[in-house]
C-alpha cells in the first residue's frame, strides 16, 4: 500500500516540482495539497503543462490534514515554525523545505533569518536532509530539514574532501550563480523577476545570505570550524546553480591525494558525478536532473572546485524525494533515475 503524502504549499515552484516527480512514484500517493491562492482548483488545471491526471483539488492551508500522512512543508520560514511542532505532536512525519530547522546555533539563525526561533528545542529531533552525509540517520527519520539550494552546491564538494578539510587554512571563498527560480520562488521580489535579470547580471545579499551559516555548519570537521565568504549572483536563466569554490590549504597536498579522496567519496553515490576538469561542469548537463556535477583543479596550495546542480531538483524537490524515500524505506533513487 502506498504511503500517503500531504504537501502544504504545493502551488509554489518547489511544490510543483515535487508533485511532478511524485506523479511517477507508485509507492507514494499525494492525498492532500494546499494553496490559499488557488484554493478549490484542480491540480491538473493549475499546472496543465505537467499533464497531471489526478482530480486532486487544492485546499486552504488550514484545512484538516489526513491522519497517517507524511507532511511536506513547502512553506515560508515562519509558517514552518508554526506548523511543524503541531504536526509532529499529531504523529505525522514531517519534511520541511524551509530554512527554519537547519541551523543548530540559535543566534546565527536569528541573525540570518531575522525572526525569533521559539521552537529551538526541536533541533534535537531534526535530521539534516543531505543523504550523502546523513544517510543512516535519514532512514526511518520522523523529522527532516531539507538543505538549501546554494548550500547543497557548496557543502557537498567541500565535505567530500573528508579528512583533508583539517588542512584548510584561510576562509573558503564561494562564488555562486543562480537562475531566478533559486533566488525568489513564490515570494520573490520584483528585482528577482525575469524582466529585471534579462540582459543583466548582479550580486545580491553580499555577506548576508542565510545559506552562509548553513554551509559553515555542515562543512566543519570535528572541532575545526571552517569559515566561508559566500556571494550569490543572479543569472538571466530560469533554473540551475553553478558555484566556484576556492580553498587555500595550509600545507602542500598532492593532486592525486585530492582525486583519490573525491573518487572514494563519490564512487557509490547515485547522484554525484566527478568530472575530469572544472571547465566540463555546465548547467545544461544537470538541469531537470538530481545530479551534482563537480570538477577541480589544484595550483600550488589553491584548490578550485566548480559544482553545478538544478536548484529545483538536487537543490530542493529532488533531494526531498531522496529523503522521503529514505524516511519510508524505499530505494533512495526511486523516482529520480530512469529505470
Secondary structure, 3 states (H helix, E strand, C coil): CCEEEEEECCCCHHHHHHHHHHCCCCCEEEEEEECCCCCCCEHHHHCHHHCCCCCCEEECCCCCCCCCCEEEECCCHHHHHHHHHHHHHCCCCEEECCCCCCCCCHHHHHHHHCCCCCCHHHHHCCEECCHHHHHHHHCCCCEEECCCHHHHHHHHHHHCCHHHHHHECCCEEEEEEECHHHHCHHHCCHHHCHHHHCCCCEEECCCCCCHHHHHHHHHCECCECCCEEEEEEECCCCCCEEEEEEEEECCCCCHHHHHHHHHHHHCCCCCEEECCCHHHCCHHHCCCCCCEEEEEEEECCEEEEEEEECCCHHHHHHHHHHHHHHHCCCCCCCCCCCC
